[in-house]
């Protein structure tokens, strides 16, 4: 019963389905991020301290090495804190 099928509909579905899936995934990710931020604020009971910690994380992620990092704790980091961000990412 393929006489009634339209190839343009199939092509349209193939194009639209991944776009729709991506939009749904992004909206769910954003909602989870907001819920995580809200939960973090409730847990620490000091939103300004949480904002300060997030600002520090953002700053150090953009400006390289951590000032208080030591070789003894370097293995606990995803990226080596003893070198700048650009250097460590170029070694991947």
DSSP file (Angstrom, degrees, kcal/mol; ACC not computed):
  #  RESIDUE AA STRUCTURE BP1 BP2  ACC     N-H-->O    O-->H-N    N-H-->O    O-->H-N    TCO  KAPPA ALPHA  PHI   PSI    X-CA   Y-CA   Z-CA
    1    1 A X              0   0    0      0, 0.0     3,-0.5     0, 0.0     4,-0.1   0.000 360.0 360.0 360.0  46.0    0.0    0.0    0.0
    2    2 A X    >   +     0   0    0      1,-0.2     3,-0.9     2,-0.1     0, 0.0   0.458 360.0  89.3 -90.1  -1.9    2.8    2.4   -0.9
    3    3 A X  T 3  S+     0   0    0      1,-0.2    -1,-0.2     3,-0.0     0, 0.0   0.832  88.6  47.6 -66.0 -30.1    0.8    4.1   -3.6
    4    4 A X  T 3  S+     0   0    0     -3,-0.5    -1,-0.2     2,-0.1     2,-0.2   0.517  87.8 106.0 -89.9  -5.0   -0.6    6.7   -1.1
    5    5 A X    <   -     0   0    0     -3,-0.9     2,-0.5    -4,-0.1     3,-0.1  -0.515  59.6-145.7 -80.6 144.7    2.8    7.6    0.6
    6    6 A X    >>  -     0   0    0     -2,-0.2     4,-1.4     1,-0.1     3,-0.5  -0.937   4.9-154.2-111.8 120.5    4.4   10.9   -0.2
    7    7 A X  H 3> S+     0   0    0     -2,-0.5     4,-2.4     1,-0.2     5,-0.2   0.804  95.1  60.5 -64.8 -28.0    8.2   11.0   -0.3
    8    8 A X  H 3> S+     0   0    0      2,-0.2     4,-2.6     1,-0.2    -1,-0.2   0.869 101.9  52.7 -67.1 -34.9    8.1   14.8    0.5
    9    9 A X  H <> S+     0   0    0     -3,-0.5     4,-2.4     2,-0.2    -1,-0.2   0.913 109.9  48.6 -64.5 -41.8    6.4   14.0    3.8
   10   10 A X  H  X S+     0   0    0     -4,-1.4     4,-2.2     2,-0.2    -2,-0.2   0.925 112.5  47.3 -64.0 -45.1    9.1   11.5    4.7
   11   11 A X  H  X S+     0   0    0     -4,-2.4     4,-1.9     1,-0.2    -2,-0.2   0.906 111.9  51.4 -63.1 -41.7   11.9   13.9    3.8
   12   12 A X  H  X S+     0   0    0     -4,-2.6     4,-2.8     1,-0.2     5,-0.2   0.907 110.3  48.3 -61.3 -42.5   10.1   16.6    5.8
   13   13 A X  H  X S+     0   0    0     -4,-2.4     4,-2.4     1,-0.2    -1,-0.2   0.883 109.4  53.0 -65.7 -38.2    9.8   14.3    8.8
   14   14 A X  H  X S+     0   0    0     -4,-2.2     4,-0.6     1,-0.2    -1,-0.2   0.853 115.5  41.0 -65.2 -34.5   13.5   13.4    8.5
   15   15 A X  H  X S+     0   0    0     -4,-1.9     4,-0.8    -5,-0.2    -2,-0.2   0.900 119.7  42.0 -79.1 -42.9   14.5   17.0    8.6
   16   16 A X  H  X S+     0   0    0     -4,-2.8     4,-2.7    -5,-0.2     5,-0.2   0.843 101.8  67.5 -78.1 -34.9   12.1   18.2   11.3
   17   17 A X  H  X S+     0   0    0     -4,-2.4     4,-2.5    -5,-0.2     5,-0.2   0.909 102.0  44.7 -57.9 -48.3   12.4   15.4   13.8
   18   18 A X  H  X S+     0   0    0     -4,-0.6     4,-2.3    -5,-0.2    -1,-0.2   0.876 113.7  51.5 -65.7 -33.8   16.1   16.0   14.8
   19   19 A X  H  X S+     0   0    0     -4,-0.8     4,-2.2     2,-0.2    -2,-0.2   0.940 111.9  46.0 -65.4 -46.1   15.4   19.8   15.1
   20   20 A X  H  X S+     0   0    0     -4,-2.7     4,-2.3     1,-0.2    -2,-0.2   0.904 112.2  51.4 -62.8 -41.6   12.4   19.1   17.3
   21   21 A X  H  X S+     0   0    0     -4,-2.5     4,-2.4    -5,-0.2    -1,-0.2   0.902 109.7  50.1 -63.3 -40.8   14.3   16.7   19.4
   22   22 A X  H  X S+     0   0    0     -4,-2.3     4,-2.5     2,-0.2    -1,-0.2   0.904 110.2  49.8 -63.8 -42.0   17.2   19.2   19.9
   23   23 A X  H  X S+     0   0    0     -4,-2.2     4,-2.2     2,-0.2    -2,-0.2   0.910 111.9  48.0 -63.6 -42.3   14.7   21.9   21.0
   24   24 A X  H  X S+     0   0    0     -4,-2.3     4,-2.2     2,-0.2    -2,-0.2   0.922 112.1  49.7 -63.8 -43.7   13.1   19.6   23.5
   25   25 A X  H  X S+     0   0    0     -4,-2.4     4,-2.5     1,-0.2    -2,-0.2   0.906 110.9  49.4 -63.2 -41.8   16.5   18.5   24.8
   26   26 A X  H  X S+     0   0    0     -4,-2.5     4,-2.4     1,-0.2    -1,-0.2   0.896 110.7  49.7 -65.1 -39.1   17.7   22.1   25.2
   27   27 A X  H  X S+     0   0    0     -4,-2.2     4,-2.0     2,-0.2    -1,-0.2   0.888 112.2  47.6 -68.7 -36.9   14.5   23.1   27.0
   28   28 A X  H  X S+     0   0    0     -4,-2.2     4,-2.4     2,-0.2    -2,-0.2   0.913 111.7  50.7 -67.7 -42.0   14.8   20.2   29.4
   29   29 A X  H  X S+     0   0    0     -4,-2.5     4,-2.2     1,-0.2    -2,-0.2   0.912 111.0  48.6 -61.6 -42.9   18.5   20.9   30.1
   30   30 A X  H  X S+     0   0    0     -4,-2.4     4,-2.2     1,-0.2    -1,-0.2   0.904 110.8  50.5 -64.6 -41.1   17.7   24.6   30.8
   31   31 A X  H  X S+     0   0    0     -4,-2.0     4,-2.3     1,-0.2    -2,-0.2   0.907 110.8  49.1 -64.1 -41.2   14.9   23.6   33.2
   32   32 A X  H  X S+     0   0    0     -4,-2.4     4,-2.5     2,-0.2    -1,-0.2   0.882 109.0  53.5 -64.9 -37.6   17.2   21.2   35.0
   33   33 A X  H  X S+     0   0    0     -4,-2.2     4,-2.4     2,-0.2    -2,-0.2   0.921 109.6  47.3 -63.6 -43.5   19.9   23.9   35.3
   34   34 A X  H  X S+     0   0    0     -4,-2.2     4,-2.5     1,-0.2    -2,-0.2   0.904 112.3  49.9 -64.5 -40.6   17.4   26.3   36.9
   35   35 A X  H  X S+     0   0    0     -4,-2.3     4,-2.6     2,-0.2    -2,-0.2   0.890 110.4  50.3 -65.1 -38.1   16.2   23.6   39.3
   36   36 A X  H  X S+     0   0    0     -4,-2.5     4,-2.6     2,-0.2    -2,-0.2   0.910 111.2  48.5 -65.7 -41.8   19.8   22.8   40.2
   37   37 A X  H  X S+     0   0    0     -4,-2.4     4,-2.2     2,-0.2    -2,-0.2   0.915 112.6  48.3 -63.4 -42.3   20.5   26.5   40.9
   38   38 A X  H  X S+     0   0    0     -4,-2.5     4,-2.1     2,-0.2    -2,-0.2   0.924 112.6  48.3 -63.4 -44.5   17.4   26.8   43.0
   39   39 A X  H  X S+     0   0    0     -4,-2.6     4,-2.4     1,-0.2    -2,-0.2   0.893 110.5  51.5 -63.2 -40.3   18.3   23.7   44.9
   40   40 A X  H  X S+     0   0    0     -4,-2.6     4,-2.2     1,-0.2     5,-0.2   0.895 109.3  50.4 -63.6 -40.1   21.9   25.0   45.5
   41   41 A X  H  X S+     0   0    0     -4,-2.2     4,-1.2     1,-0.2     5,-0.3   0.888 112.2  46.9 -64.3 -39.3   20.5   28.3   46.8
   42   42 A X  H  < S+     0   0    0     -4,-2.1    -2,-0.2     2,-0.2    -1,-0.2   0.876 112.0  51.1 -69.8 -37.2   18.2   26.5   49.2
   43   43 A X  H  < S+     0   0    0     -4,-2.4    -2,-0.2     1,-0.2    -1,-0.2   0.914 115.9  38.4 -68.7 -42.6   21.0   24.1   50.4
   44   44 A X  H  < S-     0   0    0     -4,-2.2    -1,-0.2    -5,-0.2    -2,-0.2   0.689  89.9-150.5 -84.5 -15.9   23.5   26.8   51.2
   45   45 A X  S  < S+     0   0    0     -4,-1.2     2,-0.2    -5,-0.2    -3,-0.1   0.641  75.0  86.1  56.9  16.1   20.9   29.3   52.6
   46   46 A X    >>  -     0   0    0     -5,-0.3     4,-1.9     1,-0.1     3,-0.6  -0.703  54.0-177.2-143.3  87.9   23.1   32.1   51.4
   47   47 A X  H 3> S+     0   0    0      1,-0.2     4,-2.6    -2,-0.2     5,-0.2   0.819  83.9  57.0 -59.3 -31.9   22.5   33.0   47.8
   48   48 A X  H 3> S+     0   0    0      2,-0.2     4,-2.2     1,-0.2    -1,-0.2   0.883 106.3  49.3 -68.2 -36.5   25.2   35.7   47.8
   49   49 A X  H <> S+     0   0    0     -3,-0.6     4,-2.4     2,-0.2    -2,-0.2   0.901 111.9  49.1 -66.7 -40.2   27.8   33.1   48.8
   50   50 A X  H  X S+     0   0    0     -4,-1.9     4,-2.4     2,-0.2    -2,-0.2   0.922 111.4  49.1 -63.9 -43.8   26.6   30.8   46.1
   51   51 A X  H  X S+     0   0    0     -4,-2.6     4,-2.2     1,-0.2    -2,-0.2   0.893 111.1  50.7 -62.4 -39.6   26.8   33.6   43.5
   52   52 A X  H  X S+     0   0    0     -4,-2.2     4,-2.2     2,-0.2    -2,-0.2   0.911 110.3  49.0 -64.2 -42.9   30.3   34.5   44.7
   53   53 A X  H  X S+     0   0    0     -4,-2.4     4,-2.3     1,-0.2    -2,-0.2   0.909 112.0  48.5 -63.8 -42.2   31.5   30.8   44.4
   54   54 A X  H  X S+     0   0    0     -4,-2.4     4,-2.4     1,-0.2    -1,-0.2   0.878 109.9  52.3 -66.0 -37.1   30.0   30.6   40.9
   55   55 A X  H  X S+     0   0    0     -4,-2.2     4,-2.6     2,-0.2    -1,-0.2   0.895 109.6  49.6 -64.7 -39.4   31.7   33.9   39.9
   56   56 A X  H  X S+     0   0    0     -4,-2.2     4,-2.8     2,-0.2     5,-0.3   0.916 110.4  49.8 -64.7 -43.1   35.0   32.5   41.2
   57   57 A X  H  X S+     0   0    0     -4,-2.3     4,-1.9     1,-0.2    -2,-0.2   0.926 112.6  47.8 -60.6 -44.4   34.6   29.3   39.2
   58   58 A X  H  X S+     0   0    0     -4,-2.4     4,-1.1     2,-0.2    -2,-0.2   0.922 112.8  48.6 -62.6 -45.0   33.8   31.3   36.1
   59   59 A X  H >X S+     0   0    0     -4,-2.6     4,-1.7     1,-0.2     3,-0.7   0.949 113.6  44.8 -61.2 -50.8   36.8   33.6   36.6
   60   60 A X  H 3X S+     0   0    0     -4,-2.8     4,-0.6     1,-0.3    -1,-0.2   0.798 108.1  58.1 -68.8 -27.3   39.3   30.8   37.2
   61   61 A X  H 3< S+     0   0    0     -4,-1.9    -1,-0.3    -5,-0.3    -2,-0.2   0.791 114.7  38.3 -70.4 -24.7   37.9   28.8   34.2
   62   62 A X  H << S+     0   0    0     -4,-1.1    -2,-0.2    -3,-0.7    -1,-0.2   0.688 117.9  47.0 -95.4 -21.3   38.7   31.8   32.0
   63   63 A X  H  < S-     0   0    0     -4,-1.7     2,-0.3     1,-0.3    -2,-0.2   0.235  98.3-129.8-113.6  14.0   42.0   32.9   33.5
   64   64 A X     <  +     0   0    0     -4,-0.6    -1,-0.3    -5,-0.1    20,-0.2  -0.598  65.0  46.4  91.7-135.4   44.0   29.7   33.8
   65   65 A X  S    S-     0   0    0     -2,-0.3     2,-0.3     1,-0.1    17,-0.2  -0.082  72.6-119.2 -60.9 144.6   45.8   28.3   36.9
   66   66 A X    >   -     0   0    0     15,-1.0     3,-0.9    17,-0.1    -1,-0.1  -0.650  17.9-136.7 -79.9 137.8   44.3   28.3   40.3
   67   67 A X  T 3  S+     0   0    0     -2,-0.3    -1,-0.1     1,-0.2    -2,-0.1   0.826  99.9  37.8 -69.2 -30.9   46.3   30.3   42.8
   68   68 A X  T 3  S+     0   0    0      2,-0.1    -1,-0.2    -3,-0.0     2,-0.1   0.204  85.9 126.9-105.8  15.8   46.2   27.8   45.7
   69   69 A X    <   -     0   0    0     -3,-0.9     2,-0.3    12,-0.2    -4,-0.0  -0.459  38.1-167.1 -75.5 144.9   46.5   24.6   43.7
   70   70 A X    >>  -     0   0    0     -2,-0.1     3,-1.0     1,-0.1     4,-0.7  -0.890  34.8-114.6-127.8 161.1   49.2   22.2   44.7
   71   71 A X  T 34 S+     0   0    0     -2,-0.3     4,-0.4     1,-0.2     3,-0.4   0.776 112.3  66.6 -63.5 -25.2   50.7   19.1   43.0
   72   72 A X  T 34 S+     0   0    0      1,-0.2    -1,-0.2     2,-0.1     3,-0.2   0.789 111.3  31.9 -68.2 -27.6   49.3   17.0   45.7
   73   73 A X  T X4 S+     0   0    0     -3,-1.0     3,-1.9     1,-0.1     4,-0.2   0.389  88.7 100.2-109.4   2.4   45.7   17.7   44.7
   74   74 A X  G >< S+     0   0    0     -4,-0.7     3,-1.5    -3,-0.4     7,-0.2   0.804  74.1  64.8 -60.3 -30.1   46.2   18.1   40.9
   75   75 A X  G 3  S+     0   0    0     -4,-0.4    -1,-0.3     1,-0.3    -2,-0.1   0.654  92.9  63.1 -69.3 -13.9   45.0   14.5   40.2
   76   76 A X  G <  S+     0   0    0     -3,-1.9     2,-0.3     3,-0.0    -1,-0.3   0.499  89.3  85.9 -88.5  -3.3   41.5   15.5   41.5
   77   77 A X  S <  S-     0   0    0     -3,-1.5     3,-0.1    -4,-0.2     4,-0.0  -0.707  72.3-141.0 -98.8 148.7   41.0   18.1   38.7
   78   78 A X  S    S+     0   0    0     -2,-0.3     2,-0.4     1,-0.2    -1,-0.1   0.911  98.5  34.1 -69.6 -42.5   39.6   17.3   35.2
   79   79 A X  S    S-     0   0    0     -3,-0.1    -1,-0.2     4,-0.0     2,-0.2  -0.931 106.1 -98.3-113.4 138.3   42.1   19.8   33.8
   80   80 A X    >   -     0   0    0     -2,-0.4     3,-1.1     1,-0.2     8,-0.1  -0.351  29.3-157.0 -57.3 118.1   45.6   20.2   35.3
   81   81 A X  T 3  S+     0   0    0      1,-0.2   -15,-1.0    -7,-0.2   -12,-0.2   0.563  83.5  74.0 -75.8  -6.6   45.3   23.3   37.6
   82   82 A X  T 3  S+     0   0    0    -17,-0.2     2,-0.3   -12,-0.1    -1,-0.2   0.604  98.1  46.5 -83.9 -11.0   49.1   23.8   37.4
   83   83 A X  S <  S-     0   0    0     -3,-1.1   -17,-0.1     1,-0.1    -4,-0.0  -0.825  97.0 -86.1-125.2 166.0   49.0   25.1   33.8
   84   84 A X     >  -     0   0    0     -2,-0.3     4,-2.1   -20,-0.2     5,-0.2  -0.269  39.8-111.6 -67.5 158.1   46.8   27.6   32.0
   85   85 A X  H  > S+     0   0    0      1,-0.2     4,-2.4     2,-0.2     5,-0.2   0.903 115.5  52.6 -57.9 -45.2   43.6   26.5   30.4
   86   86 A X  H  > S+     0   0    0      1,-0.2     4,-1.7     2,-0.2    -1,-0.2   0.894 109.2  49.1 -61.6 -40.8   44.8   27.0   26.9
   87   87 A X  H  > S+     0   0    0      1,-0.2     4,-0.7     2,-0.2    -1,-0.2   0.919 113.0  45.8 -65.3 -43.5   47.9   24.9   27.4
   88   88 A X  H >< S+     0   0    0     -4,-2.1     3,-0.6     1,-0.2     4,-0.2   0.871 112.4  50.2 -71.7 -35.2   46.0   22.0   29.0
   89   89 A X  H >< S+     0   0    0     -4,-2.4     3,-1.3     1,-0.2    -1,-0.2   0.835 104.5  58.5 -71.1 -30.5   43.3   21.9   26.4
   90   90 A X  H 3< S+     0   0    0     -4,-1.7    -1,-0.2     1,-0.2    -2,-0.2   0.710  99.6  59.7 -71.3 -17.3   45.8   21.9   23.6
   91   91 A X  T <<        0   0    0     -4,-0.7    -1,-0.2    -3,-0.6    -2,-0.2   0.495 360.0 360.0 -86.4  -3.7   47.2   18.7   25.0
   92   92 A X    <         0   0    0     -3,-1.3    -1,-0.2    -4,-0.2    -2,-0.1   0.503 360.0 360.0 -70.4 360.0   43.9   16.8   24.7
